[in-house]
């Protein structure tokens, strides 16, 4: 996480995969490696976790308004930022 100098933000407030299949989501997360915005583990399809397992991209941020935190799947590490 320390290597991240600039945060990648969502392009649109949608799950890029859910929108393709007409599904809904609970919360959104943005990958800090590639910028993909996908749904959280409380959502039916858990697209962000699937993205991590396929790509190996470890760090995400919350894309929810007012939330300023990041998560590293590899290290199982949570951090807040300002």
N, C-alpha and C positions, 0 to 999 in steps of 0.2 A: 504494500500500500504506500510505502514511503516514496516509491518511484513515481507516483502519480503527481504531476505538477499542475495539470489543468484538467478539470473535470469535463467529461463528455456528457452533454445534456440530451434529453429526448428531442427528437425532431418533431414528433407529434405525440399527443397524449393517448396513444393506443398501443395495444400489444400487436406487434407486427405479424405474429403467427395467428392469433385468435381472429383478427380481422379477416384473414384469408378464408377461414372456415365458418365465419358467422358466430363465433363463440364470444362469451363475455369474460371479463376478468375482474379480480378484486383489487389488486394493487399492481403498480408497474415498477420495474427496475431497469436501469440502463447499464449495459456492459461497458466497462472502462477500457477495454482493449479495442473493441470494434464499434461501439456506439449503438448496438442493437438495443431496442426497448422491447421488453417482453414481460409476461405476467409472473406473478409471485407464486410461492408454494401454497398459498391459500386458494389460489385459482385452480380450476379443474385440471387444466393441462400442464401447469407448472413449466411453462416454456423456458423461463430463465435457467432453472436447474438443468433442464435437458440441454440447453445451449452450452452450459459449463461442461457437462459430460462429453458432449460432441466436440467442442472446440478447445477445451482446456483454458479458456479465458477465466481467470480466477476472481477478479474484483468487480463488484457491481455497486451502484448507488441506488437509493430510493428515488423514484421519479414522482413521488407524491408531494403536493404543495405543502410547504412548511417543514418537511422532513429533511434533515441534513445528516445522513449517515451512510456508511459504506460497509460492505461485507466482503470478506475474502473466503471463498469456498475452500481453497487449498489449506489455509492455516486455521480455518474455523474461527476467524477473528472479526469482531465488530468494532467500528470506530465512528465517532461523531466528528463533524467538521463545522467550521463557521463560514 
